[in-house]
Every structure is written in C-alpha cells, then in structure tokens.
Amino acid sequence: KQTLNKHYEKLPEDPTQTLHKELFNLWVEGKEDSFVSPKEAKEIMGISNNPKSDGTGPTNRPSTLPHFKPGISYFYPSLKIHKLEKDLLKPGVEPPVCLITALQDGVS
C-alpha cells in the first residue's frame, strides 16, 4: 500500500479512457496515411475496415470486443531483494519495491 504522498500525485480522474481514445485516433490517422495496414489496425486496435453506407471509405469505428477496450488498472509490487546487502537479508526486512501497473482485460 502506498502511504508516502511525496512519491506520487493523485490524479483527479482516471485518464485511461481519454488516453485510449487519443491512441485510437492516432492509429486511425496512421491507417489513413498508410503507415499501418488496415489488417494491422484491426488486429491491434480493433479499427473497423467496413465501408461506409455511402461507399466513400472505411468507417474506422472501434470494435466492441472487450479485448480492444482498456481494462481496470491495478498495481503490484516487484520486490528488489537483489538491491540489499547480504548482511541485511534477515527475516522482517523491507526490501526496496518497484510498483508495477497492469490492466485487466486489456493490453498492458
């Protein structure tokens, strides 16, 4: 549990959805400018290549599959026991920790 507030600044809201939308739009732009193929855009970001009803081009709509949606973020510690001196390796010692962020039901 993170208790020292000097190590982080609490965000007023979770930026995951906003960042995902921004990333999605960058991929659509890359697809339209031929930096990535429609197949890559579909497989990686779930960008549709279905034609618009008027036939003017692809819809570029996001997939509704849960695989392409950002998940719920969570944190877990990675203990850095190798950073301790040999004489400090005793029961009850608190080793340095690296906090790792991951996502459920999505790409981490």
N, C-alpha and C positions, 0 to 999 in steps of 0.2 A: 504494500500500500504506500502510495506516495504521500509523504507528510510534510516535506520541506517545500514550501511555496516559492522559495527563491530559485528553484530549479525549473519551474515551468510557469507559464501564464495561461490561466484558464480562458478559453475562448467563449464568447457569449453564446455561440451556437455551433453545432457540428457542421463543418464545411464540406463534408463528404459529397452530398448531393450536388452542390454548386461546382465542386471540382470535377465530379464525374461528367456533368453537363458540359463544362468547358473542354474537357478531354475529348468527349464525344464530338463536339463541334470541330475540334482540331482534326480529328480523324475524317470527318465528312469533308472538310476542306482539302485534306491530303488526298482523299479519294477523287474529288472533283478535279484536282490539279494533277492527277495521275502519279502521285508519289507512292501510293499504295494501290493495289488492285482491288476491285470490288469483292473478290473472294477473300482477300486478307481482311478487309474492313468488316466483312460479315462474320468471319470466324473469330476475330479477335475482339471486336467491339459490338457485334450484333447489328451492324448497319444494313438495313434492307436495300436490296437492289431491284425491288419490284418497280415496274414502270408506273408513272402517274396515270390517272384516268384519261388525261388529255394527250398522253404519249410524248410529253416534252422532256422526259428524263426520269431517272430513278427517284423514288420518294425519299430515300435516305432516312427512313423512320427507324427509331430504336426498337430492338427486339423486346418482346415482353417476357422472354425466358428469364428465370431467376439467375441463371449463370452469368448474364451480362449486367446485372444490377449490382451496385455496391452493397456489400453486406454491413453487418454491425461490427464496428471496430472493438477490439479488446486488446489488452496488454498482458504480457507475461515476462517474467524476469529470466535473464540468462546470467547465471552466476559465474563470476570471473575468478574462480579459485586459483587459477594459474598466476594471478597477479600478487598473491600473498607470498610472503617469505616463508620458508619451510618451518621456522620456529613459531610462526603464527597460526599454523594449521592445527588448531585444537578444537574439541567439541564446544559448540556455543559461539564460535567466532562468526561475525557477519562479514562475508566476503563482498568485494565490490560487485555491483549489479549493473547490467545493461538492460534497459527497459525496451522491449520489442513490441511493435504494433503489428497487428494482423487483422484480417477481415474474415467474418463468417460468410459463407455463401457467395464468395466473390474472389476476384484476383487480389492477392496480397502484394 
